[in-house]
Amino acid sequence: MTPLESLPAKAAATPPPGASPVGESPLHTLVLTSLDDDQAQEVVSIPLEGKSSIADHMVIASGRSTRQVAAMAQKLAERIKHAGMGPVRLEGLPAADWVLIDAGDVVVHLFRPEVRSFYNLERMWAFGDAPPAAA
């Protein structure tokens, strides 16, 4: 498995009820499911365990507009809090071009497409592997 995993449609992001995919934490599964439910685009999950101490997973996704990015970020933060999975920090919500959600073991970056292509975080976190394939 490569460090970057593009997640196709609903099948990859939604596990059976009460189960987590192998190697994924309940928090990571909640994040992927929430983004899928909110119609996030080009969702990419980057496993960081053993490569960085900042988190176990970094999830990057796009929204079609600042309004959608802000809504996805707020809903995700609420879902994490309601699930009792710890405090959540949000950065960048007022402008909603790039919103960072720090949920501890999972860090989520939500972008407008133009901002995402400018910063190109997927390439930066590829750790020297081949560039990620387009989703």
N, C-alpha and C positions, 0 to 999 in steps of 0.2 A: 504494500500500500504506500502511495506517495504521501509526502507531508501535506499536500493539499488535496482535499476531497471535495469535488463538486457534487452537490446534492441534487439529483434529479427529482422532479415532482414530489408528490405526497408520499410515495412508498418509502423513500429513504429517510424522510424526516418524521414519520409517524409510526412509532412502534405499536405492537399490540397492547391493548389496555393492561396496565399493571406491570409492563415489562420494559426493560431498557435494552437497547442493542448492546452486544458484547463490547466492552471497553468504554462505554459511554456512561457518564454519571446521570442521575435523575435531573440534575440542573441543566446539563447539556441537552438532554432529550427535551426538557421543557422549553428551552430556548429555541431549538429547531422546530418544534411543533408550533410554538407561538408565531414564529416568523412565517411558517407555512400557512397557518390559519389567516394571517394578516396579508397574505399575497406578496411577501417580499420577493424581490427578483434577484437572480444570480447569487444564491446563498452558497457560501464557501465556508467550510469548517477546517481550521488548521490545528492539528494536534501539537501542543507545545510541551507536553509532559516530557521531562528529561532534556529539554532544549532551552527552556527558559523558566525562571522562577516566578514570573508575573502571573501565570495562569496555566491551567491544564489544556484549555482550548481557547482559540480565538475564532470568532464567527464574524464574517463580513457579509453584508447584504445591502441591497439597494432598494430604495423606494422611488416611485415615479415622480414625487413632488415633495416639497418641504412639509406640506401638510401630512402626507402619508408617512414620511420619516418620523415626524414628531408623534403621530398617533401610534405607530408601531413601537416606538421607544417607551412611551407612557404605558401602553398596554402590557408590554413585556415586563417593565419594572413592577407594575401592579400584580401581575401573575406570579412573579418570583416572590414578592412579599407575601401574597396570600397563601402560597404553597409552603411558607415557613422556611425558605431556603436562604435566609440571611438578609442583611441590608444591601441595598442597591444604590450605587452612585451614578448620577446622570450628568454628563457634561455636553454642552453645545445645544441644548434644547431650544433656547430662544431663537437662534437662527435656523436650526434644523437642516443645515447643509451636510453636517457630519456630526452625528450624535454618538458619544461613547457611553456604553453601559458597562460599568464594572460590577459584576456580580460575584467577585471573589475568584472561584475556580474557572469561570468562563467570562471572557471579555468580549463584548459585542460592539462592532462598528457598523453603524447604519449611515448610508450615504445617499445623496442624490447622484445619479449616474455620472454627471460631468465631474463632480468633485472626486468621486471614486476613481475615475480613470486618471485624474491629475495626480493623486497621491499614490495609487497603485500599490497598496499594502500587500496584496497577495505576492507580488514579485519580491518585495523586500523581505518577506518572511519565508521565502522558498528555501533558504539555507543552502544555496548553491545548486539545488536540483534544477531540473528543466523547468521553464516557465509553465504556469498552469494553463491547461487547455481551456478555451472559451466554453462556457456552459451552454 
